Amino acid sequence: MGLPEIILIALGLAMDAFAVSIILGLSVKKPGIKEFLLPGIVFGFFQALMPLIGYFAGTHLANKFQVLDHWIAFILLGIIGGKMIKDSFSKKEEKVDENPFQITKILLLAIATSIDALAVGVTFAFLKINIIKAIIIIGLITLCLSMAGIKIGNIFGVKYKSKAEFIGGAILVLLGVKILVSHSF
């Protein structure tokens, strides 16, 4: 797996944080430095940390499952991407509370939006990806998209949340199919 695929995975993983950032952007009249940086840094950190944890867990299992690694990657990315696509069609409204930028709320949101990155880290272990390069790319892309999400949410509202989540899910599913096809043929 090369740099373009890692960037696409990073974009797919960052879509949850991007969607949440859009919601956060709705809650402020004019976002300041704190409103841009806090979610971006925290979301980016957790999106980078979770694949690292998954990678180390996966490296202990990789030798035992090497014959099945492409199937495991396909299944994990398919499940994660499928869930994101399903969630994009949900009509459930996100509640915006009076101060969503409290650090405890941001931390909980960061953990919730980065759980899928844990499974991607396991996949990286099976595929023997350069984990340092991957987590730096994932963290930076999440940081940038989260900051952009704050601005977009502030300007446009929730109109594009489901589209971003759908695109992120579709990217992960397609990457899972690509991995399966490239290892099978």
VEXVOLO-522380 format. One line per field, with one value per residue (C-alpha): residue number from 1; residue in one letter; chain; x negated, y negated, z. Coordinates in Angstrom, 1 decimal, always signed. Example, Ala and Ser with C-alpha at 12.3 -4.5 7.8 and 13.67 -1.06 7.14 Angstrom:
2
num 1_2
residu A_S
chaine A_A
u -12.3_-13.7
v +4.5_+1.1
w +7.8_+7.1
***
This chain:
185
num 1_2_3_4_5_6_7_8_9_10_11_12_13_14_15_16_17_18_19_20_21_22_23_24_25_26_27_28_29_30_31_32_33_34_35_36_37_38_39_40_41_42_43_44_45_46_47_48_49_50_51_52_53_54_55_56_57_58_59_60_61_62_63_64_65_66_67_68_69_70_71_72_73_74_75_76_77_78_79_80_81_82_83_84_85_86_87_88_89_90_91_92_93_94_95_96_97_98_99_100_101_102_103_104_105_106_107_108_109_110_111_112_113_114_115_116_117_118_119_120_121_122_123_124_125_126_127_128_129_130_131_132_133_134_135_136_137_138_139_140_141_142_143_144_145_146_147_148_149_150_151_152_153_154_155_156_157_158_159_160_161_162_163_164_165_166_167_168_169_170_171_172_173_174_175_176_177_178_179_180_181_182_183_184_185
residu M_G_L_P_E_I_I_L_I_A_L_G_L_A_M_D_A_F_A_V_S_I_I_L_G_L_S_V_K_K_P_G_I_K_E_F_L_L_P_G_I_V_F_G_F_F_Q_A_L_M_P_L_I_G_Y_F_A_G_T_H_L_A_N_K_F_Q_V_L_D_H_W_I_A_F_I_L_L_G_I_I_G_G_K_M_I_K_D_S_F_S_K_K_E_E_K_V_D_E_N_P_F_Q_I_T_K_I_L_L_L_A_I_A_T_S_I_D_A_L_A_V_G_V_T_F_A_F_L_K_I_N_I_I_K_A_I_I_I_I_G_L_I_T_L_C_L_S_M_A_G_I_K_I_G_N_I_F_G_V_K_Y_K_S_K_A_E_F_I_G_G_A_I_L_V_L_L_G_V_K_I_L_V_S_H_S_F
chaine A_A_A_A_A_A_A_A_A_A_A_A_A_A_A_A_A_A_A_A_A_A_A_A_A_A_A_A_A_A_A_A_A_A_A_A_A_A_A_A_A_A_A_A_A_A_A_A_A_A_A_A_A_A_A_A_A_A_A_A_A_A_A_A_A_A_A_A_A_A_A_A_A_A_A_A_A_A_A_A_A_A_A_A_A_A_A_A_A_A_A_A_A_A_A_A_A_A_A_A_A_A_A_A_A_A_A_A_A_A_A_A_A_A_A_A_A_A_A_A_A_A_A_A_A_A_A_A_A_A_A_A_A_A_A_A_A_A_A_A_A_A_A_A_A_A_A_A_A_A_A_A_A_A_A_A_A_A_A_A_A_A_A_A_A_A_A_A_A_A_A_A_A_A_A_A_A_A_A_A_A_A_A_A_A
u +0.0_-1.5_-1.1_+2.1_+3.9_+2.8_+4.0_+7.4_+7.6_+6.7_+9.5_+12.0_+11.1_+11.2_+14.7_+16.3_+14.2_+15.0_+18.7_+18.5_+16.5_+19.2_+21.7_+19.3_+19.0_+22.7_+22.5_+20.3_+21.1_+17.5_+14.9_+11.7_+8.3_+9.5_+12.5_+10.3_+7.3_+8.8_+11.0_+8.4_+5.5_+7.5_+9.2_+6.0_+4.1_+6.7_+7.1_+3.3_+3.1_+5.8_+4.1_+0.8_+2.5_+4.2_+0.9_-0.9_+1.9_+2.0_-1.7_-1.4_+1.3_+0.0_-2.3_+0.5_+3.0_+0.7_+2.6_+5.8_+4.5_+6.1_+9.5_+9.2_+8.4_+11.3_+13.8_+12.6_+12.6_+15.9_+17.6_+16.2_+17.1_+20.5_+21.3_+20.3_+22.5_+25.4_+24.9_+24.9_+28.6_+29.6_+32.2_+31.1_+30.4_+27.2_+27.9_+25.8_+25.4_+24.3_+20.6_+19.4_+15.8_+15.2_+12.1_+14.0_+16.6_+14.0_+12.0_+15.2_+16.0_+12.4_+12.5_+15.9_+14.8_+11.5_+12.6_+12.7_+9.1_+8.2_+9.3_+7.5_+4.3_+4.8_+5.2_+1.9_+0.1_+1.3_+0.2_-3.1_-2.5_-5.1_-3.1_-4.9_-4.3_-0.7_+0.2_-1.5_+0.6_+3.8_+3.2_+2.4_+5.3_+7.7_+6.4_+6.9_+10.3_+11.5_+10.4_+12.1_+15.2_+15.5_+15.4_+17.8_+20.2_+20.1_+20.9_+23.1_+24.6_+25.4_+26.4_+23.2_+22.7_+24.3_+22.5_+19.1_+19.8_+21.1_+18.0_+15.7_+17.4_+17.4_+13.6_+13.0_+15.2_+13.5_+10.0_+11.0_+12.1_+8.9_+6.8_+8.8_+8.5_+4.8_+3.9_+6.2_+4.9
v +0.0_-3.3_-6.9_-7.5_-4.7_-5.9_-9.4_-8.0_-5.9_-9.1_-11.0_-8.2_-8.1_-11.8_-12.1_-11.3_-14.1_-16.4_-15.7_-16.4_-19.5_-20.8_-20.3_-22.1_-25.0_-25.5_-26.4_-29.5_-32.8_-33.5_-30.7_-31.8_-30.1_-27.9_-26.7_-25.9_-24.3_-22.4_-20.0_-19.7_-18.9_-16.5_-14.7_-14.5_-13.1_-10.3_-9.5_-8.9_-7.2_-4.6_-3.1_-2.9_-0.9_+1.3_+1.7_+3.0_+5.3_+6.5_+7.2_+9.8_+11.5_+10.8_+13.9_+16.2_+14.8_+13.9_+16.1_+14.3_+10.7_+9.4_+10.9_+9.4_+6.0_+6.3_+7.3_+4.6_+1.8_+3.0_+3.1_-0.3_-1.9_-0.2_-1.6_-5.1_-4.8_-3.5_-6.3_-8.9_-8.0_-8.3_-11.0_-11.4_-15.1_-16.0_-18.1_-21.2_-22.2_-25.5_-24.8_-21.9_-23.1_-22.0_-19.7_-16.7_-16.9_-17.2_-14.2_-12.1_-13.1_-12.4_-8.9_-8.2_-9.3_-7.4_-3.9_-2.8_-3.9_-1.1_+1.5_-0.2_+0.0_+3.8_+3.8_+1.8_+4.4_+7.2_+5.2_+4.2_+0.5_-2.1_-3.0_-6.2_-7.7_-6.5_-8.0_-11.3_-11.5_-10.5_-12.9_-15.9_-15.2_-14.9_-18.2_-20.0_-18.6_-19.2_-22.9_-23.1_-21.5_-24.1_-26.8_-25.0_-24.3_-27.9_-29.0_-26.3_-24.3_-20.6_-20.4_-18.4_-16.2_-13.1_-13.5_-13.7_-10.6_-8.7_-9.6_-8.6_-5.3_-4.7_-5.4_-2.8_-0.1_-0.7_-0.5_+2.8_+4.2_+2.9_+4.8_+8.0_+7.8_+6.9_+9.8_+12.3_+11.8
w +0.0_-1.1_-0.2_-2.2_-0.5_+3.0_+2.1_+1.0_+4.2_+6.2_+4.4_+5.1_+8.8_+9.2_+7.9_+11.3_+12.9_+10.0_+10.4_+14.2_+13.5_+11.2_+14.1_+16.5_+14.0_+14.2_+17.9_+17.6_+16.0_+15.1_+15.7_+17.4_+17.6_+20.5_+18.5_+15.5_+17.2_+20.1_+18.2_+15.4_+17.6_+19.9_+17.0_+15.0_+18.0_+18.7_+15.0_+14.9_+18.3_+17.6_+14.5_+16.4_+19.2_+16.6_+14.7_+17.8_+18.6_+15.0_+14.8_+17.5_+15.5_+11.9_+11.7_+12.7_+10.2_+7.2_+4.8_+5.6_+6.0_+2.8_+3.8_+7.3_+5.8_+3.4_+6.1_+8.6_+6.1_+4.7_+8.1_+9.1_+5.7_+5.6_+9.1_+8.0_+4.9_+6.9_+9.5_+6.6_+5.9_+9.5_+10.1_+13.8_+14.6_+16.4_+19.5_+19.8_+23.4_+24.8_+25.2_+23.1_+23.3_+26.8_+26.9_+28.4_+25.6_+22.9_+24.4_+24.4_+20.8_+19.7_+21.2_+19.7_+16.2_+16.3_+17.3_+13.7_+13.3_+15.8_+13.4_+10.5_+12.6_+12.9_+9.1_+8.7_+10.7_+8.4_+5.4_+6.9_+6.4_+7.7_+10.7_+11.6_+8.1_+8.2_+11.6_+10.8_+7.6_+9.4_+12.2_+10.0_+7.6_+10.5_+12.0_+8.8_+8.0_+11.6_+11.3_+7.9_+9.4_+12.1_+9.4_+7.1_+9.9_+10.9_+7.3_+5.9_+8.7_+8.8_+5.1_+4.1_+7.2_+5.7_+2.4_+4.1_+6.1_+3.0_+1.0_+3.9_+4.2_+0.4_+0.4_+3.1_+1.4_-2.0_-0.4_+1.2_-2.2_-3.8_-1.1_-1.6_-5.4_-5.4_-3.1_-4.8_-8.4
***
